[in-house]
Amino acid sequence: AMARAVTIDDVRRFHTDFYGAGAGELTVVGDFDAAQTKALVAELMGSWAPKTRYVRIPQPYTAVAPRTESITTPDKANAFFLAGLNVPMRDDAADYPAVVLANYMLGGGFLNSRLATRIRQKDGISYGVGSQFTASAFDSTGSMMAMAIYAPENVDRLERAMREEFLRAVRDGFTADEVNQAKAGWLQSRQVSRAQDAQLAGTLGQRNFQGRTLAWDASLEAKVAALTPEQVSEAFRRVIDPTKLVIVKAGDWSKKPQGAVP
């Protein structure tokens, strides 16, 4: 309803007030002439400035009570599953490197992750499944998320498997072989990312906004490389509580009533 109420004058006013390059940041990666590029940017956008000064909006940590929700989306062949919890952590916290690596083993490493091995390869429930862990550079707010695409009739099996893998990671931790393989895979993915111009430009722009350089990335990678299986397992237990997961399932349940998951 709010979108339908927007007029062309509203859009123009917002563009005039908030859009502009005068206070912006530009990151360029590739084979280019720096002096010519700066001159061209100044010529094309130097006088284009927003009327409103940028102010970062704080995103404080918010504790959310665990719950499970089902949203009916009629006539959809596939269903979507999302599980997550908020974490009071910044990306400079002592446990951050360990939880980053733990997430890589749980679901961030795609085919080599626990969620993919259990839900995709073993149970055959979902082709697309994974997890991600993020934390802010500014506020003590982070999140752990897991997601999957699946056939609606497999909803109970999927939720059970997802909960079990989270609980197993907390209960049993991670093995030395898992940690060593995860380190190699995670570090290689970082190197590959920096070898791509678009990815490198995005990273440089983000670091500039955060007041950092790639020395921060080098420090993070050194910390991850030095982690022991015990450190990773203990950090995951401290930070991630599977009993606090918020689960949202969207799909067409008309052909199969949802049952309770033990």
C-alpha positions, 0 to 999 in steps of 0.5 A, a space after each residue: 500500500 505504501 509503494 502504491 501511494 508513491 507519486 513521481 514527485 515523491 521519487 524526484 524529491 527523494 532523488 534530489 535530496 539523497 542522491 549525489 556523488 559529491 560525498 561519495 567514494 569511488 573504487 577502481 580496479 584494473 588497467 587504467 590511468 589514475 589521473 585520467 580517471 580522477 579527472 573524468 569523474 570530477 568532470 562528469 559528477 563533481 558538481 552532483 552533490 546530495 542535499 542531505 548529509 550521509 549519516 550511518 544508521 546504527 543497528 543495535 543487537 536485538 534479542 528475538 524469541 525463538 519461534 516457527 512460522 509457516 507462510 502459505 505461498 499457493 501454486 509454488 512448486 518449491 518451498 523455502 526454509 530459513 533459520 536464524 538467530 541474532 548474535 551480539 558480536 562485532 567482527 573484531 571480537 575474539 570469537 569471530 574468526 572461529 565462528 567464521 570457520 565453524 560456519 564454513 564447515 556447517 554450511 558456508 562451504 557448500 558441497 563440503 559442508 555438513 548441511 550439504 552432506 546431510 541434507 543434499 547428498 545423504 537425505 536428498 531433500 534439497 539441492 540448494 542448502 547452506 548457511 552464513 555468518 555475519 557480524 558488523 564492523 561498527 555495532 555489536 550485532 551479527 547473525 547466523 542464518 541457514 537456508 534451503 530450497 525443497 519440495 513442500 512435502 519434505 518440510 518435516 524432514 528438512 526441519 528435523 535435519 537442520 535442527 539436528 546438524 546445529 545441535 550436533 555441531 554444538 554437542 560434538 564440535 568439529 574434528 581436526 580433519 574438518 578444521 584443516 580442510 576448512 582452513 584450506 578451502 576458506 583461505 583459497 576462496 579468499 584468494 580467488 575472490 581477491 583475484 577478481 576485479 569486481 570482488 576486489 573493488 567491492 572489498 576495497 570500497 568496503 574497507 575504506 568505508 570501515 576505515 580499514 585496509 587489506 591489512 585487516 583481511 591479512 590479520 583475519 586470515 592469520 587468526 583463522 589459520 592459527 585456530 585449533 579444533 578445540 578453539 573453533 568448537 568452544 567458540 561455536 558453543 559460546 556464540 550459537 544456541 540452536 534452541 534460539 533459532 527462529 524458523 520461517 517456512 514458505 511454501 504451498 502446503 495444500 497437498 500436505 498438512 504440516 505435522 509437528 517436528 520432534 
